[in-house]
Amino acid sequence: MTTTPLHPVPRHPAPARWAVLAAHTTALLTLPTGLWRVLLAAGQPAGYTDAGYEAMGVTGWTAVYVVGLSVASEALALLTLGLVRPWGEVVPRWMPWIGGRTVPVMAAVVPAGLGAVALTALWTPFAWWWSVPHPDMTPLGDALVGLAYLPLVAWGPLLGAVTFSYHRRRRLAVAAR
């Protein structure tokens, strides 16, 4: 015997495979810089000369700030997964007051789109890091920081692409109803 629900749940098309891969990649892009910052907070020069590291003074509250920046960056990058996972379409039931409600398309697209623009504007100029030696860093340190920060150049464009995919997929699902 088959029963039909009173209010069938709308079927959204699955996210494109490339969008899922891009979202997961985005979540991994902040790891190298986060690990580099944690090294600094742990008292390691992480590529700085001894004088350069001491001048930075990564101790006390500065170390807490550096670790907090790493955690916040990774948390924001992980939010990209919501654009390809079910919790980006329907708020999980365990969330008080709003659990089980459909996420309005623009409530996800606008912040993600603004974030993509801001990240692209912030990190694209950083791509020059490899070409300019820094006096407070060792040559190996320049390469280390360049390798750690260079992936962030892709964060904004990947977030933008995943956001566009999310918007298109959700709008098509709304139009199909």
N, C-alpha and C positions, 0 to 999 in steps of 0.2 A: 504494500500500500504506500502510495506517495502522497506526501502532504505539501501544500504550497504555503510558504510563509505569507502573512498578511502584508508585510512591508519587505519585499525582497531587497537585499543589499545590492547596490549597483556594482557591477563588475568593471573595474578600471583596467585598461590594458596594462600589461606588465611593462616595466621600464625597459628601454633598449639595453641590450647587453653592453654596449660601449658606455652608456651612462652609468651603469652599475660599476663597471671597471673604473671609470673616471672618478666616481664618488669615493670608492675605496682608495684609489691612488691619492686623492686629495687628503684623506684622513691620515695618510702616511707621510705627506710632504713636510709636515711640521716636526716630525720626530728628530731629524738630524740637528736642527737648531735648538730644539728643546734639550736634547742630550748635551749639546755643547754648552748651553747656559747652565745646566745642572752641574757640569764639570767646573765652571767658573764659581758657582755658589758653593761647591764642595772644597774650594781652596786650590784648585788646579789652575795653572796659568792658561791652559787650553790654547796655546799658540802665541800668547803674549810674551814679551820679554819680561824679566822680573820687575824692572822699573815700570813698565807699562801696566802690569797687573796690579802692582802696589798703588799706582796713581789712580786706578779705577776704584779701588776700595770696595770690593765685593765682599762685604762682611755685614753681619747684623741684619738690619731691615733691608738693606740693598740686596742681600742674598735671598731674603724672603720674597722681595719684589721680582727678582730674576726667576726664581722657581715659579712664582705665581703667574708670571708672564708666559712661561712655558706651558703650564697647566691650562691657562685660559686659551692660548693659541690652539692647543690640541683639542680642547672642548669645542671651540668654534669650528675647527676642521671636521670634527666628528658629526656636527650638525648637518653636514652635507649628506650624510647617509640617510637622513630623513627624507631627502628628495627622491630616493629610490627604494625606500622601505615603507611598509604599511603604516608605521607610526607618523609618517609625513602626510598621510591622507586622512587618518582617523586618530584622534588623540587617544592614547592608551587609557583603558578603563580605570586603572589604578590612580590616575591623576584626579585630585579632588575638584569638584564643581564642573570641570570641563571634560572629564573622561567620557569617551564614547562619541563625542561630537566630531563631525567632519571638519577638517581643517580648511578654512576658506582658501581658495587658490592664491589670491593676492596676498593673504597673510603670510604665506611662505615665499612667494615670488618676489615681492617688493624688498624685504630685508636681504634675501639671498642675492638679488640683482644689485642692490646697493653695495653689499659686501663684495661682490665680484668686481665692481668698478673701483671701490676703495682699495682692495688688495692689489689690483692691477696697477693702479696709480702709485701705490706704496712700494711695491717690490720690483716693478720693471726697471726703474732707474738703478736698482741695486745690482743689475747684471754686470756692471762695469768692474765689480770688486776684483776680478782676476787680473785686470790690467794695471792696477795702481798699487805699488808696494806701500805698506803702512809702517811708519817709523816705530810704532810701539809693538809691532809683531815680528816674529821670526819669519823667514821665507816659508817654512813649513806651516807656520801658523796662518799666514795669508792663504795658503792653499786649503788648509783645514776649514777656515771660516768660509772661504768661497764655496767649498763643497757642501758645507752645512747650510748655507743660506741660498745657494743657487736654486734648489728645488722650489723655494717660495715664489719664484718668478712665475711658475706654472699654476700656483694656487688660484689666483683670480680668474684666468681664462678657463681653467677646468670647472671652477664653481659656476661661471657664467654659462658654460655649455650644459652642465647638469641642470641648472636652473631653467634654461630654455627647454630642455627635454621634459622636465617636470611640468612646466607651464603648458606645453603643447599636449602632452599626454592627458593631463587633468582637464584641459579645455575640450579635448576631443571626447572625453568621457561625459562631460556635462552636456555637450551638444548631442550625444547619442541618446540621452534620456528622453 
